[in-house]
Amino acid sequence: MFIITDSLNRKWSIIGINVSDAIQVFEQGNGNVWTHIIEPEPFNSYLTINDLINILNLGPDVRDIRNTLQIMLNNVERRNAFLKSNCKC
């Protein structure tokens, strides 16, 4: 078993044959190994929409998505809930 921490400080438990399996699943999301988050990201009371856009790697070419996120995720609770339930960054 391998434990990897991602950019959101979530800890992932990955079972595979070797560390290459763990890295492949973590980066590409495929393979014949088992993975899950063992420790979710902490609540960030300072999470801004710009932070979220950077975490999601949304460039200026997806302006419609960026604008929609700003409207829908208009407070820190919604932004944290979005990361907790949807983001596999």
C-alpha positions as CSV (number, residue, x, y, z in Angstrom):
1,M,0.0,0.0,0.0
2,F,1.2,3.5,-0.9
3,I,0.0,6.8,0.5
4,I,0.1,9.9,-1.8
5,T,-0.8,13.5,-0.9
6,D,-2.2,15.6,-3.6
7,S,-2.1,19.4,-4.1
8,L,-5.3,19.8,-2.0
9,N,-3.6,18.0,0.9
10,R,-5.9,15.0,0.5
11,K,-4.3,11.7,1.4
12,W,-4.9,8.8,-1.0
13,S,-4.4,5.1,-0.1
14,I,-3.4,3.1,-3.2
15,I,-2.8,-0.6,-3.3
16,G,-0.7,-2.0,-6.2
17,I,2.2,-4.1,-7.1
18,N,4.7,-1.3,-6.8
19,V,5.0,2.5,-6.6
20,S,4.7,2.8,-10.4
21,D,1.1,1.5,-10.1
22,A,0.3,4.1,-7.4
23,I,1.7,6.9,-9.5
24,Q,-0.2,5.7,-12.7
25,V,-3.5,5.5,-10.9
26,F,-3.0,8.8,-9.2
27,E,-2.0,10.7,-12.4
28,Q,-4.1,8.9,-15.0
29,G,-7.0,7.3,-13.0
30,N,-6.6,3.9,-14.6
31,G,-5.1,0.6,-13.9
32,N,-5.9,-2.6,-12.1
33,V,-5.3,-1.3,-8.6
34,W,-7.5,0.0,-5.8
35,T,-7.5,3.6,-4.7
36,H,-9.5,5.9,-2.4
37,I,-9.1,9.1,-0.4
38,I,-8.3,8.3,3.3
39,E,-8.2,11.9,4.4
40,P,-10.2,14.6,2.6
41,E,-9.0,18.1,2.0
42,P,-9.4,20.4,5.0
43,F,-12.0,23.2,4.9
44,N,-10.3,26.3,3.6
45,S,-12.0,29.5,4.9
46,Y,-9.9,31.6,2.6
47,L,-10.7,29.7,-0.7
48,T,-11.4,32.3,-3.4
49,I,-12.9,31.7,-6.8
50,N,-9.5,32.5,-8.3
51,D,-7.9,29.8,-6.1
52,L,-10.5,27.3,-7.4
53,I,-9.9,28.3,-11.0
54,N,-6.2,27.7,-10.5
55,I,-6.8,24.3,-8.8
56,L,-8.9,23.3,-11.8
57,N,-6.3,24.6,-14.3
58,L,-9.0,26.6,-16.1
59,G,-7.3,28.9,-18.7
60,P,-8.7,32.1,-20.2
61,D,-10.1,30.2,-23.2
62,V,-12.9,28.7,-21.1
63,R,-14.4,32.0,-20.1
64,D,-18.0,30.7,-20.0
65,I,-17.1,28.0,-17.5
66,R,-15.1,30.5,-15.3
67,N,-18.1,32.9,-15.3
68,T,-20.5,30.1,-14.4
69,L,-18.3,29.0,-11.5
70,Q,-18.2,32.5,-10.2
71,I,-22.0,32.8,-10.2
72,M,-22.7,29.3,-8.8
73,L,-19.9,29.1,-6.3
74,N,-20.3,32.5,-4.9
75,N,-19.3,31.8,-1.3
76,V,-16.6,29.9,0.5
77,E,-18.9,27.1,1.7
78,R,-20.0,26.3,-1.8
79,R,-16.5,26.4,-3.2
80,N,-15.3,24.0,-0.4
81,A,-18.3,21.7,-1.0
82,F,-17.6,21.6,-4.7
83,L,-14.0,20.6,-4.1
84,K,-14.9,18.0,-1.5
85,S,-17.6,16.3,-3.7
86,N,-16.4,16.8,-7.3
87,C,-12.8,17.6,-7.6
88,K,-10.3,14.8,-8.4
89,C,-7.5,17.3,-9.1
